[in-house]
Amino acid sequence: MVKLRAIVTAIFLCIFLPELSLVANPQDDASDDVPLTPALFIFGDSLIDNGNNNYMITVARANYFPYGIDLGRPTGRFCNGLTVVDYGGLPLIPPYLSLTSTGRNILRGVNYASAAAGILDETGRHYIKLGLHYDSVCLTMIKYSFVKYQVLTFFLHLKGQRTTFNEQISQLEITVTQELPQFFQRQDELAHYLSKSVFLVNIGGNDYLNNYLLPSRYVSSRIYNGEAFADLLSNQLSAQLTVMLIDKPLPSIGLYK
């Protein structure tokens, strides 16, 4: 049996896990109503996608019953109700592509997760739905500035079937450098806010289910054995987290200076 040195498949990777645990389980005292973290920024796949894929040209959508049956309507979550990230002790975090992720709503965090996304950019690329969803495109035109709209339409038309982890990191950069600064008077205030926030990543399962284990669609299983592929994912994820938390976008506002 091949030993996998990187446990990447279906892993729930939470950065700053102690802080998230404190938010989910506050002490029973007068400070119960005060969250110990100001915001939750979420990255990943269908396990925690709360509606982003509703605005994409893809079959990987959960905008129909029985999804959401316990809530009375489908919300884009791939389950009957809420996902694990909805129980973090904060108000429900808006999906990045939704009209609700505007204004002060983003101060409590943003969910960038996208069903079918993986660590590797090519993962999930077969989730293609032919035809144009005018409703999705019109919503993005209403919501986004020209710069952000350019980035989003590139995802929709060229890679629109999911937002890869690399693209989610690019979306975070837009949030941090273009949207959040308007709510803070100084850069150090924004840096403090981000340093107290939780960044949660759930990614990797699709790199097996929708890549490595589909040899008729992807070549990865013919190039790598199990251990080599796990190493590839581990190294790629490490590089992506370095970009996200050390190289950019967070250091661009002075967080690590």
DAHU-V956724 format. One record per pair of residues at least 12 apart in sequence whose ideal C-beta (glycine too) atoms are under 6 Angstrom apart, sorted by the first residue. I is the first residue (numbers start at 1). J is the second residue. Records with the same first field share a line. If there is no record, write none. Layout:
I->J  J
//
This chain:
2->226  227
4->230
5->230
6->230  233  234
8->204  233
9->204  205  208
10->205
11->204
12->202
13->201
14->200
15->199
16->198
19->37  198
20->198
22->36
23->35  36  37  88  89
24->88  89
35->89  90
37->196  197  198
38->193  196  197
39->108  109  197
40->88  90  93  109  198
41->109  110  199
42->85  111  113  200
43->112  168  201
44->113  202  203
45->117  206
46->78  115
47->202
48->83  85  113  202
49->113  114  115
50->77  95  111
51->75  76  95  98
52->95  96  97  114
53->114  115
54->76
55->97  136
56->160
57->129  133  160
58->127  129  161
59->127  129
60->115  116  127
62->76  78
63->76
90->108
91->108
93->109  111
95->111
96->110  112  171
99->143
110->175
112->168  171
114->162  163
116->162  206
117->162  163  164  165
118->206  207
119->165  203  204  207  233  236  237
120->207
121->164  166
123->206  207  210  211
124->162  206  210
126->217
127->161
128->161
140->152
148->174
155->167
165->203  240
169->244
172->249
173->249
176->249
177->249  252
187->253  254
190->253
191->253  254  255
194->250  255
195->255
207->233
212->229
//
